[in-house]
Amino acid sequence: MLKPVTSDDHIALGDDDARPPRRLPSGAERDREIASSRKALTAFQERLYAEGTRGLLVVLQGRSASGKDGIVRKLFTAFSPQGCTVTSFKAPTGAELRHDYLWRIHAAVPSFGAIAVFNRSHYEDVIMPRVLGTVKGAALERRYEQINEFERMLDENGVRVVKFMLHVSRATQRERMQKRLANPDKRWKFDEHDLTERDRWDEYTEAYRAALSRCSTPHAPWYVVPGDDKRARDLLVARVMVRVAKEMAPDFPDLHPSDLTKSGEIP
């Protein structure tokens, strides 16, 4: 089971750390556990939706080709679209730039009874600016603090926050990006900016390490997920999500038929 990052951790983001941990089940046993986890998450969402008093925000962060889209397809399609939204945060639009950087994020926070999955997130506003030098020093420090307070506010008002950093090695990213270029159906996902990010690999690593150490809190923990093996990645995320579901433990409202109709029967 993955453990949440604590601020005192040495956050291992080397290439070897992207390999799956030992002693994970493989083959049919792994697939059965993932399938069982999907069923548990489907049941959890139904109860959360019926309860209608809390929400769940799942943040997926990682380099290009780290598997954010894949984990949405493989695991989070267990959630019905009636009560789940997936938001992919691209470069801010002109309208978004005329607001504070958390404005567009707050607008996508789940309502009570719902689940929201962020494919990239407000962490883009501390990772990229740190690397590019557009926000630094005291201003950057304030952003870490503001994000922590924002996530604390969500938690205190009924929205649970759980965050996954999908960690891939440089070699695996190259392999996946090369496959994108070779496949006409996947080529649209390639962005030339990804090559610029690869050129600054070490700088982005330090930016991720800073965000993880500064913004992993008891109310909004970060989990680093080894992402070189896709199925191991899915299993590790599934285990955390099932644990979160058990901790939240939503339930159907305790209603008697007489609470809904005068006679307790449909006339």
JOBEL-V364365 format. One record per pair of residues at least 12 apart in sequence whose C-alpha atoms are under 10 Angstrom apart, sorted by the first residue. I is the first residue (numbers start at 1). J is the second residue. Records with the same first field share a line. If there is no record, write none. Layout:
I=J ; J
//
This chain:
1=21 ; 24 ; 235 ; 236 ; 237 ; 238 ; 239 ; 240 ; 243
2=21 ; 223 ; 224 ; 225 ; 226 ; 236 ; 237 ; 239 ; 240
3=221 ; 222 ; 223 ; 224 ; 225 ; 240
4=162 ; 163 ; 164 ; 212 ; 216 ; 217 ; 218 ; 220 ; 221 ; 222 ; 223 ; 224 ; 240
5=212 ; 213 ; 214 ; 215 ; 216 ; 217 ; 218 ; 221 ; 222 ; 223 ; 224
6=212 ; 213 ; 214 ; 215 ; 216 ; 217 ; 218 ; 221 ; 222 ; 223
7=210 ; 211 ; 212 ; 213 ; 214 ; 215 ; 216 ; 217
8=213 ; 214
9=212 ; 213
10=209 ; 213
11=206 ; 208 ; 209 ; 210 ; 212 ; 213 ; 224
12=167 ; 205 ; 209 ; 224
13=167 ; 168 ; 169 ; 202 ; 205 ; 206 ; 208 ; 209 ; 224 ; 226
14=167 ; 168 ; 169 ; 170 ; 202 ; 205
15=167 ; 168 ; 169 ; 170 ; 171 ; 172 ; 226 ; 228
16=168 ; 169 ; 226 ; 228
17=167 ; 168 ; 169 ; 224 ; 225 ; 226 ; 227 ; 228
18=166 ; 167 ; 168 ; 169 ; 170 ; 172 ; 224 ; 225 ; 226 ; 227 ; 228 ; 229 ; 233
19=167 ; 168 ; 169 ; 225 ; 226 ; 227 ; 228 ; 229 ; 232 ; 233
20=225 ; 226 ; 227 ; 228 ; 229 ; 230 ; 231 ; 232 ; 233 ; 236
21=225 ; 226 ; 232 ; 233 ; 236
24=232 ; 235 ; 236
25=232 ; 235
26=231 ; 232 ; 235
27=231
30=231 ; 232 ; 234 ; 235
31=231 ; 232 ; 234 ; 235
33=235 ; 238 ; 239
34=74 ; 75 ; 231 ; 232 ; 234 ; 235 ; 236 ; 237 ; 238 ; 239
35=74 ; 75 ; 78 ; 235 ; 238
36=238 ; 242
37=75 ; 78 ; 235 ; 237 ; 238 ; 239 ; 240 ; 241 ; 242 ; 243
38=74 ; 75 ; 76 ; 77 ; 78 ; 79 ; 238 ; 241 ; 242
39=78 ; 79 ; 242
40=78 ; 238 ; 241 ; 242 ; 245 ; 246
41=75 ; 76 ; 77 ; 78 ; 79 ; 238 ; 241 ; 242 ; 244 ; 245 ; 246
42=76 ; 77 ; 78 ; 79 ; 80
43=78 ; 79 ; 245 ; 250 ; 251
44=79 ; 242 ; 244 ; 245 ; 246 ; 248 ; 249 ; 250 ; 251
45=78 ; 79 ; 80 ; 83 ; 84 ; 113 ; 114 ; 115 ; 245 ; 250 ; 251
46=79 ; 80 ; 83 ; 113 ; 114 ; 250 ; 251 ; 252
47=113 ; 249 ; 250 ; 251 ; 252 ; 253
48=83 ; 112 ; 113 ; 114 ; 115 ; 245 ; 248 ; 249 ; 250 ; 251 ; 252
49=82 ; 83 ; 84 ; 111 ; 112 ; 113 ; 114 ; 115 ; 250 ; 251 ; 252
50=112 ; 113 ; 114 ; 250 ; 251 ; 252 ; 253
51=112 ; 113 ; 114 ; 250 ; 251 ; 252 ; 253 ; 254
52=111 ; 112 ; 113 ; 114 ; 250 ; 251 ; 252 ; 253
53=111 ; 112 ; 113 ; 114 ; 157 ; 158 ; 159 ; 250
54=110 ; 111 ; 112 ; 113 ; 114 ; 115 ; 155 ; 157 ; 158 ; 159 ; 160 ; 248 ; 250
55=83 ; 84 ; 109 ; 110 ; 111 ; 112 ; 113 ; 114 ; 115 ; 116 ; 154 ; 155 ; 157 ; 158 ; 159 ; 160 ; 161 ; 248
56=84 ; 109 ; 110 ; 111 ; 112 ; 113 ; 114 ; 115 ; 116 ; 117 ; 154 ; 155 ; 158 ; 159 ; 160 ; 161 ; 162 ; 244 ; 245 ; 248
57=84 ; 85 ; 108 ; 109 ; 110 ; 111 ; 114 ; 115 ; 116 ; 117 ; 118 ; 151 ; 154 ; 155 ; 159 ; 160 ; 161 ; 162 ; 163 ; 220
58=76 ; 86 ; 109 ; 110 ; 115 ; 116 ; 117 ; 118 ; 119 ; 121 ; 160 ; 161 ; 162 ; 163 ; 164 ; 220 ; 241
59=86 ; 87 ; 116 ; 117 ; 118 ; 119 ; 120 ; 121 ; 122 ; 123 ; 161 ; 162 ; 163 ; 164 ; 165 ; 220 ; 222
60=72 ; 88 ; 117 ; 118 ; 119 ; 120 ; 121 ; 123 ; 162 ; 163 ; 164 ; 165 ; 166 ; 222 ; 223
61=118 ; 119 ; 120 ; 121 ; 122 ; 123 ; 124 ; 163 ; 164 ; 165 ; 166 ; 167 ; 208 ; 222 ; 224
62=119 ; 120 ; 123 ; 124 ; 164 ; 165 ; 166 ; 167 ; 168 ; 208 ; 224 ; 225 ; 227
63=120 ; 165 ; 166 ; 167 ; 168 ; 169 ; 170 ; 173 ; 194 ; 197 ; 198 ; 201 ; 204 ; 205 ; 208
64=166 ; 168 ; 173 ; 174 ; 176 ; 177 ; 189 ; 190 ; 191 ; 193 ; 194 ; 195 ; 197 ; 198
65=166 ; 167 ; 168 ; 172 ; 173 ; 174 ; 175 ; 176 ; 177 ; 180 ; 189 ; 190 ; 194 ; 227
66=165 ; 166 ; 167 ; 168 ; 169 ; 172 ; 173 ; 176 ; 177 ; 225 ; 226 ; 227 ; 228 ; 230
67=166 ; 167 ; 168 ; 173 ; 176 ; 227 ; 228 ; 229 ; 230 ; 233 ; 234
68=88 ; 118 ; 119 ; 120 ; 164 ; 165 ; 166 ; 227
69=88 ; 119
70=230 ; 231 ; 233 ; 234
71=119 ; 166 ; 230 ; 231 ; 233 ; 234 ; 235 ; 237 ; 238
72=86 ; 117 ; 118 ; 119 ; 234
74=230 ; 231 ; 234 ; 235 ; 238
75=234 ; 235 ; 237 ; 238 ; 241
76=115 ; 117 ; 238 ; 241
79=114 ; 115
80=114 ; 115
81=114 ; 115
82=114 ; 115
83=110 ; 111 ; 112 ; 113 ; 114 ; 115 ; 116
84=110 ; 111 ; 113 ; 114 ; 115 ; 116 ; 117
85=108 ; 109 ; 110 ; 114 ; 115 ; 116 ; 117 ; 118
86=108 ; 115 ; 116 ; 117 ; 118 ; 119
87=105 ; 108 ; 109 ; 116 ; 117 ; 118 ; 119 ; 120 ; 121
88=117 ; 118 ; 119 ; 120 ; 121
89=104 ; 105 ; 118 ; 119 ; 120 ; 121 ; 122 ; 124
90=119 ; 120 ; 121 ; 124
91=124
92=104
101=122 ; 124 ; 125 ; 143
102=121 ; 122 ; 123 ; 125 ; 143 ; 146 ; 147 ; 150
103=122
104=121 ; 122
105=118 ; 121 ; 122
106=122 ; 150 ; 154
109=154 ; 159
110=154 ; 159 ; 160
111=158 ; 159
112=157 ; 158 ; 159
113=158 ; 159 ; 250
114=159
115=159 ; 160
116=159 ; 161
117=162 ; 163
118=163
120=165
122=143 ; 147
123=143 ; 144 ; 147 ; 207 ; 208 ; 211 ; 212 ; 215
124=208 ; 211
125=140 ; 143 ; 144 ; 147
126=140 ; 141 ; 143 ; 144 ; 147 ; 207 ; 208 ; 210 ; 211
127=140 ; 203 ; 204 ; 205 ; 206 ; 207 ; 208 ; 209 ; 210 ; 211
128=197 ; 203 ; 204 ; 207 ; 208
129=207
130=203 ; 204 ; 206 ; 207 ; 208 ; 210 ; 211
131=197 ; 200 ; 201 ; 202 ; 203 ; 204 ; 205 ; 206 ; 207 ; 208
132=200 ; 203 ; 204
141=214
144=210 ; 211 ; 213 ; 214 ; 215
145=214 ; 215
146=215
147=211 ; 214 ; 215
148=214 ; 215 ; 216 ; 217 ; 219 ; 220
149=215
151=215 ; 217 ; 219 ; 220 ; 221
152=217 ; 218 ; 219 ; 220
153=219
154=219 ; 220
155=219 ; 220
156=219
159=219
160=219 ; 220 ; 244 ; 248
161=218 ; 219 ; 220 ; 221 ; 222 ; 244
162=216 ; 217 ; 218 ; 219 ; 220 ; 221 ; 222 ; 223 ; 240 ; 241 ; 244
163=212 ; 216 ; 220 ; 221 ; 222 ; 223 ; 224
164=212 ; 221 ; 222 ; 223 ; 224 ; 225 ; 237 ; 240
165=208 ; 212 ; 222 ; 223 ; 224 ; 225 ; 226 ; 227
166=223 ; 224 ; 225 ; 226 ; 227 ; 228 ; 233 ; 237
167=205 ; 224 ; 225 ; 226 ; 227 ; 228 ; 233
168=225 ; 226 ; 227 ; 228 ; 229
169=226 ; 227 ; 228
170=198 ; 201 ; 228
171=228
172=227 ; 228 ; 229
173=198 ; 227 ; 228
174=195 ; 198
177=189 ; 190 ; 191 ; 194 ; 195
178=190
212=224
223=236 ; 237 ; 240
224=236 ; 237
225=237
//
